């Protein structure tokens, strides 16, 4: 951390190379020119600089401004010592400093030469205050209806439009943004409003200050940009806008990183990230933190920040991202199987060697066949590839779904094609598949694969489907490939949806997949009859034989006898026991018009038998 930042009067005096006595002498001379008498001495200047005394507003402060060459009338409303150009200490966070920070920033844009930037240590302290301090209450309140709602709506609509145009038409909106921020500042300081209206005003002031700061940053006016970001942070904090404040701190950190102070940038982001609420905003802060840590050569912390940025970006959120980071979205980039975190670095494919035009050229085809499940057959694809002139030892086949990220035989086919191209650059190496869906059903993955083949000098060929023949990576060919890749992805989604609908329809009709029930109707009859004779389930179990299924010829377990049922039938163990145990000769009573046993389904009869079985002794 930096030491305590010196008083702005001392900074302005040292900047000119004046000792305290010299400043006092010049103040006395200025008073004499005005026909006044001043008894200012070096000891009095020392008290002003240490805060033990304050120069009076009517005489001493105008004389100091004259000596330093400052327009006192333009900055007198800021109060002592905030109108001095050497002020380099950020104002403490709080509602009472929101307006002074705005006026200070607006004044700083008038004079580029005498303005001093904040130090990195003071900005780190400000970031800590922002993270540790809860916003205070608004200084001004009003009864409902007292604020000019129409004026407030106009200020917000105009400010939003100016912020949107700030990047496209920078030179035309520079003065408009400053004038609009001045109007908002006066509205905040001179009007009375409800807390809700005050929150809208301070949010608008913060957004305008942030836009102006970026304009000054692009013009390399870093000190003035820091002032406006400082004002934006104050107003975002007053408006209880945590994510907007985090974005402002991120901008300050970006500026420090640009100026070469990566350590201060990392410190600021360390304070800002824990209080950031939206995952997209938190992801951007982690990304900028990783950049600062990379500049500090802290590889482990940098990778941790990048992982946190990726995790935050993948976190779902029902709220829209803040406007200052709404552009940040996930980008799907396929990673080769042999690359990734924790793997050693290896050089990429070398650039192709210039081909000698005198060498004979030939087509070399590498085939690839795939189906999704073990029950499907590859014979039709293998036959088609063989008829196309591809030897069986050059065809790589596997039974694996495209949802699996790593497909060993497919990766081997790609590696073989690259190796053949590297050893025979004068030949055309063609990667052949039966149809596009054999490569994959994800549009982004298919497009990336086609670009990968083109980048390595390979040619893609499809024998069937909507795009048979050689794939043309330029012009209409690329457009058609992207279209049919999207259609393949849609087809997979439709297949999955239709399958789920079919399963749901079958379930509503009482048809469920899985193994057939182990306990049959005859078994339950036998168990009930022998239980009535006093035998236990353990004695009956060895005599029961399963008639069908994988366990055909074996005896069911005791648990299956008690709880054997279809998947949708409630378990007998959860059926409440009746108060009196029925006997086999007196089964449970049924409704008068219930259907006969022959019309009952197997599941219903099992349920009745099971109740008797559980209730019997």
Secondary structure, 3 states (H helix, E strand, C coil): CCCCCCCHHHHHHHHHCCCHHHHHHHHHHHHHHCCCCCCCCHHHHHHHHHCCCCCCCCCHHHHHHHHHCCCHHHHHHHCCCCCCCCCCCCCCCCHHHHHHHHHHHHHHCCCCCCCCCCCHHHHHHHHHHHHHCCCCCCCCCCCCCCCCHHHHHHHHHHHHHHHHHHHHCHHHHHHHHHHHHHHHHHHHHHCCCCHHHHHHHHHHHHHHHHHHHHHHHHCCCHHHHHHHHHHHHHHHHHCCCHHHHHHHHHHHHHHHHHCCCHHHHHHHHHHHHCCCCCHHHHHHHHHHHHHHHHHCCCHHHHHHHHHHHHHHHHCCCCCCCCHHHCCCCCCCCCCCCCCCCCCCCCCCCCCCCCCCCCCCCCEEEEEEEEECCCCCCCHHHHHHHHHCCCCHHHEEEEECCCCCCCCHHHHHHHHHHHHHHHHCCCCEEEEEECCHHHCCCCHHHHHHHHHHHHHCCCEEEECCCCCCEECCCCCHHHHHHHHHHHHHHHHHHHHHHHHHHHHHHHHHCCCCCCCCCCCCHHHHHHHHHHHHCCCCHHHHHCCCCCCCCCCCCCCCCHHHHHHCCCCCCCCHHHCCCCCCCCCCCCCCCCCCCCCCHHHCCHHHHHHHHHHHHHHCC
